[in-house]
Amino acid sequence: MEIKEYKEMTTAKKKKFWREHPLIGDIEIKLDGISSFKMKCDNDDSVVKELHWTNFIGWEKTSLALWKNLLQHTGKQSVVLDIGAYSGIYSIIASKFENVKQIYAFDIQDNCIDRLHQNFKLNAIDKASIVKSACTDTDGQIEFYYYEEEGIMSSVAGIVKKKMNNLKASVPSIKLDDWIRKDKNQNVKLVKIDVEGAEQKTLEGMMGILKTQKPDILIEINEAKHIRAIKNNIPKDYSIYDIIENELTIKKLGYFTKNSSDRNYLLTVKSKKDLTGIFQGKVK
């Protein structure tokens, strides 16, 4: 099948294609500029399937390139937070860099936690810790919502309820400011956040980290209306860049700038000039 044909499929057609062409085993992942690695798939990991069936260019191409480039410039003894880690591709990439001291992969679902353990073991990663907790603005316990579908690891589980999520469970909740202080790792340089609508609560729980350590943050923001609220709440020296996945481009968002449909963004204190020297793609 041609990559273009696959990418133009609807979600329903992709699910049918996946059923007819199951992807099972330890799947090799080949990304530009990163030594290859493997990820387990029981025909259930949409990230692995999207990468495999598009020759590794059809899923978050710009985000993955930007993540790699930022990792190349984080400095020594850096700590990386992967919040909403799913099956761990961002953590695995971070583990490739000697300047990264420690990675913390957070998720709330048991099947994702299990797959993280499998993938870290598969790649002999010894500097990544897995934390089953929701990163939010309170410490304690919190309910989260999810759904189950045969052959799919849920990628929309979260503390914000969605129509498709008909099941619920509870999980520990943590404020990252408090958690990272207790863990005595005070060199957080890079963060990825994918928490299905709870982005503002996650950021509120780590405002101290943003103010003092100023990490770069790759974040998925599903609702465009939340972008302005986040911009108003984060420290004023942060800018927001739209990550345009199909164009290897990031574009600074102004107050009235229309964002792309990809829903992925970079929060950074770096200047446009600095980003141009770091990122392999275009900076607008």
N, C-alpha and C positions, 0 to 999 in steps of 0.2 A: 504493500500500500504506500502511496505517495504521502509525504509529510503534510502537504497542503490539504489533501483529501481528509486525512485524519483530523487535522486541526479545525476543519470546517464542520465536523460532526457535532450534532447536538449532544447534550448529556445523555439522553435516552439511547441514542445510537452508539455512543461510546460504551455504555454499560452492556449493550448487546454485543458489541465487538469484543469487549473484554471477556464475556462469557464464552464466546466462540473461539477466542484465542487466549486461553489462560496463561498467565505469566507466573511461574512458580519456581522457586529456588533462590539461590544466592546470586542476585543480579548485579553484574558489573556496571558501575556508573562511571562514565567518562566525560569530564567537564574540562573545558579549555583552561590550561594553566594550572591544573590541579592533578596530582597523581591519582590514578584510578582507585576506586574503592568498591566495596560490595554492600548491598542492602538486601535483606531478606524480603521476599514477597510470596504470599500465598494467594496470589491474584486478588489481593485486598488493599494494596497500598497505591493510592491514586497518584502520588508523587512519582514513585518508581515507574508506574505504567506510563504516565505522561512523558517522562524523560525517555524511557526505552522506545516508545513508539514514535517519537519525534527526533530520533537520533541525538538526543540530549540537548536540544535547543528549544523545545516547545513548552517549557515550564519555568517561569520566573527567570528568564535568561538575563535580564538586566540586573535584577536583585542579586542573583548568584555571582555575577561578575563584580558588582559593587561590593558585596560581602567579602569576596576574595581580596579585592584591592584595599579595602579598609583594614583587613587582617594583616596585610603586608606593611601597614604603617601604624600599628597600635602601640609599638614600643615593647620593651622587655617586661616580663612578669605580668602580662595583661590577664585580666579576668573577663570572660565572656559569659553573658546570660542568654539562654535560648528559652524564651517564655512562650509556651504553647509549642513544644518541640515536635509533637506528632511522632514520626519515625526517625527523626534525628539528622536530616541531611545537613542542616546548618551547623549543628554541633560537630558532625563528622568532618566537615570542611575545616572548621576552626581547629580541630585536633591536628591538622597537617602542619601547623605553623609553630615553630620552636619558640617564638616570642610569646605565645599564649601559655600562661602558667596553669590555668584552671578553667574548666567549662562547667556551668551548671545548667542542666536541661530540666525544665519544669513541664509537667503535664498533669492532667486531672483524671484521665481514663486509664483503667487497668490494662486494656489491650495496647495502648500506646506505651505505657510504662514497660510492659513485657517486650515490646518490639524494640524499644530503646536499648534495653539490656542485651537483646540478641544482636543488634547491629553494632553496638560498642564492642561486644565480645568478638564478633566476626571480623572487626577491623583492629583488634588488639589495642583499643583505646584505654589508657589507664589514667588520663587526667580529666575525665568527664564524670561528674556526679549527677545522679538522677534524683529529682525531688518531686514527689507526688503532692503537689499543693497548687492552689489557685493564688496567683500573685495579684493582690487587690489592695484596698485601702484599710483593711482591718485584719487583726490577728484573731484566730479562733477557728470556727467551722462554718462552712457555707454550702448551700445547695447548688448543684449544677444540673443542667438539662442535656439530654442526648437522645439519639435514636439508634436503632439497630437495623441493619439491612444485610442480608446474606452477601458475603463476598466483599464487603466494604468496611474498612476501619473508619469510624465516624470522624470527619474533619470539621464538624460544626458544633461540637460539644462546647458548652460554655455556661457561665453564670447568668447570662442574659438569655431568657427563654425565646425560642423561635418556634414557628408553627410546626415544623417537622419534628421537633424534639418532644416526644411524648413520654419519655422516661426521665427519672431524676434520681440522684444519689447525693451524698455529701462528701466533702473533702476538706482537709485543713486549708485555711486561708492565711496568707502571710503578707505583711508589709515588707517590701524588699529593703527599705531603709533600716528597719530593725533587724531583719534576718541577716543581711550582709554584715552588719556591725557585729552581731554575735559570732559570725563565722570568721571575723577578723581578716577578710579579704577586701581591701580598700582600694583596689586598682581596677575598677570596672571601666573598661574602655570601649566595649562594643556590646550591643544588645539587639536581639530580635524579638519582636512582640507580635504574636498572632493569637488573639484571645477572643475572637468572635463577638465583637460588640462591647467588650468590657475594657477597652483601651484606656478610657479616661480614669477608671478606678486603678488600673495597673500603674499608670503614670503618677497618679496622686500618691500612691504608696511608695514611690521612689523619687520624690522631689528632692530629697536631700542628696541622693546620688547625682541627680541632674545638676544641682547647684554646685556641688563640690568636685565631682569627678568628670562631669561633662562628657559622658560617652556619646558616641554616634549610635543612633537607633534606627533600625529598619523596622517599620511598623505597618501592619495592615489596618486600614480604617475603612470599614464597610459602608458607613453612612457619611456622605459628603458633608452633611450638616454638622458632623462632629469635628471636622477639621478646624473650623474657626474657634470652637470651644477649646480644643487642645492648644491651638496657637495662643489663645488668651491666657491659658493656665500654666504653660511651661515657662521656664526662665526666658527673659526677653532677648538674651543673646543667641537663642536657638532660631534657626530658619527651617522651613519645611520645603523639601524638594519632592516633586511628583516623580515617581519611578515609572518610566514608560517602557514596558517590558519588551515590546517587539522592535524597538528602535535603538537599543543600547544607549539610552538618553535619560538624563535626569534634568528636571526643569524646576527652577525656583518658583514657588507659589507666592504671588502677591495677594493683596486683600481681595481683589476681584478676579483673580486668575481662575479660569475654568480648569478643573482637574481632569485627568484622563480617566478611563474606565477600569484601569488595572487595580486600583484601590491600595497600592503599595507606596510607601513614602519613606523618605529619609529625614530624620530630625538631626540637626548638626549645628555646632557652633563654628565649624570650619568656614572660611571664606570661600567665595566662588573661585578665586585664584588657587587656593590650596586644593580644592576639590578637583580642579582641572589638572593639577599635577599628580593627583592620586588615581582618579578614575580613568579607565581605559576607553570609555565611551565619551559622548558629548555632554557638556554641562552648559545649560542655558539659563 
